[in-house]
């Protein structure tokens, strides 16, 4: 895929969008994730911020959710915003943590493709890092998220998640 992000090659995006895949069940295309996140930033008018993304298994996600939010279950996404931090001269927004296993289960439950669910979570996490909060903003974040999901960049983005058996997902 060629990015619509001016003057940036997809591999160069990995210098400002750090991506770690700490789980083994799903293969993640790091370049496609970086390009997708960069497209989200472009669509909402954010210029070149840096962030960190981690994909973790459900056990690690449960531990993080319990530690930071006192909720003892595995959630699909967590976001940790870091105010006024910089990385290599760029505004460092924070970290997004996603559990693809939980995301895939939710996709099955909601009857959507796991790829769409994962991309929705990336948008959701980015919006949280930018200060949106769906718990207090009277639907503003949800409206923006829905609007972004209707745009061409969302619908035509290449796959970021590789699943060998979509419907083998249980527990």
C-alpha positions in Angstrom: 0.0 0.0 0.0 1.2 3.5 -0.6 0.4 6.0 2.1 -1.3 9.3 1.5 0.9 10.7 4.2 3.2 13.2 2.5 6.9 12.5 2.3 6.8 9.4 4.6 7.6 5.9 3.6 5.7 3.3 5.5 8.9 1.9 7.2 9.8 5.4 8.3 6.5 5.6 10.2 7.8 2.9 12.5 10.3 5.4 13.9 7.5 7.5 15.4 4.8 4.8 15.8 6.4 2.1 17.9 4.6 -1.2 17.6 5.3 -4.3 19.7 3.5 -7.6 19.2 3.8 -9.3 22.6 1.3 -12.1 21.9 1.6 -15.1 19.7 -1.9 -16.0 18.6 -2.2 -13.4 15.8 0.3 -12.0 13.4 0.3 -8.2 13.2 1.5 -6.3 10.1 3.4 -3.6 11.8 3.8 -1.4 8.7 0.1 -1.6 7.9 -0.7 -0.6 11.5 1.7 2.3 11.3 0.2 3.5 8.0 -3.3 3.1 9.3 -2.6 5.2 12.5 -0.9 7.8 10.4 -4.0 8.0 8.2 -6.1 8.5 11.3 -3.9 11.4 12.3 -4.1 12.9 8.9 -7.9 12.6 8.8 -8.3 14.4 12.1 -5.7 17.0 11.4 -3.0 15.9 13.8 0.5 16.6 12.5 3.1 13.8 13.0 2.7 12.8 16.6 4.5 9.8 18.1 2.9 7.0 20.0 3.5 3.4 21.2 1.3 0.4 20.5 1.4 -2.9 22.1 -0.6 -6.0 21.2 -0.8 -8.3 24.2 -2.6 -11.6 25.2 -5.7 -11.6 27.2 -4.0 -12.6 30.4 -1.6 -9.6 30.3 -4.5 -7.3 29.4 -6.5 -8.5 32.4 -3.5 -7.8 34.6 -3.1 -4.3 33.2 -6.9 -3.6 33.4 -6.9 -4.7 37.0 -3.7 -2.8 38.0 -4.7 0.5 36.4 -8.5 0.5 36.4 -9.3 -2.0 39.2 -11.3 -4.1 36.7 -10.4 -7.7 36.9 -11.2 -8.8 33.4 -9.5 -8.6 30.0 -10.7 -5.6 28.0 -10.0 -5.0 24.3 -8.1 -1.7 24.5 -6.4 0.5 27.0 -5.0 4.0 26.4 -2.4 5.8 28.5 -2.0 9.5 27.5 1.3 11.1 28.4 0.9 14.9 28.7 3.6 17.1 27.4 6.1 14.4 26.5 8.3 14.5 23.4 10.1 11.8 21.5 12.7 12.7 18.9 11.2 16.2 18.8 7.7 15.0 18.2 4.7 15.2 20.5 4.5 11.8 22.2 0.8 11.1 22.8 1.1 7.9 24.9 0.5 4.2 24.6 -2.3 2.1 23.3 -2.6 -1.5 24.4 -4.8 -3.9 22.4 -5.7 -7.6 23.1 -6.4 -9.1 19.6 -7.8 -12.2 21.2 -10.5 -10.2 23.1 -11.0 -8.0 20.0 -11.6 -11.1 17.9 -14.1 -12.5 20.4 -16.0 -9.2 20.5 -16.0 -9.1 16.7 -17.6 -12.6 16.6 -20.2 -11.5 19.2 -21.0 -8.3 17.3 -21.0 -10.1 14.0 -18.3 -7.9 12.4 -15.1 -8.9 10.8 -12.2 -9.0 13.3 -10.2 -6.7 11.0 -12.8 -4.0 11.3 -13.0 -4.4 15.0 -9.3 -4.1 15.4 -9.1 -0.9 13.3 -12.0 0.5 15.3 -10.0 -0.1 18.5 -7.0 1.7 17.0 -9.1 4.7 16.2 -10.7 4.5 19.7 -7.3 4.4 21.4 -6.0 7.3 19.3 -9.0 9.4 20.2 -8.5 8.7 23.9 -4.8 9.8 23.6 -6.0 13.0 22.0 -8.2 13.8 25.0 -11.6 12.4 24.0 -13.5 10.6 26.7 -16.7 8.8 25.7 -17.8 8.5 29.3 -18.2 12.3 29.8 -18.4 13.9 26.3 -22.1 13.3 25.5 -21.3 11.2 22.4 -18.8 13.5 20.8 -16.0 10.8 20.7 -18.5 8.1 19.4 -19.7 10.4 16.6 -16.1 11.2 15.5 -15.1 7.5 15.7 -18.2 6.5 13.6 -17.4 9.2 11.1 -13.8 8.1 10.7 -15.0 4.5 10.2 -17.1 5.6 7.3 -14.2 7.2 5.4 -12.4 5.6 2.5 -9.1 5.2 4.4 -10.8 2.9 6.9 -12.7 0.9 4.3 -9.8 0.5 1.9 -6.9 0.0 4.3 -5.0 -3.3 3.8 -5.2 -6.0 6.4 -3.3 -5.5 9.7 -4.3 -8.7 11.4 -3.8 -12.3 10.2 -6.0 -14.9 11.6 -5.6 -18.6 10.7 -9.0 -19.7 11.9 -11.5 -16.8 12.5 -14.1 -18.9 14.2 -12.0 -21.1 16.3 -12.0 -18.3 18.9 -13.6 -19.3 22.2 -13.2 -18.2 25.9 
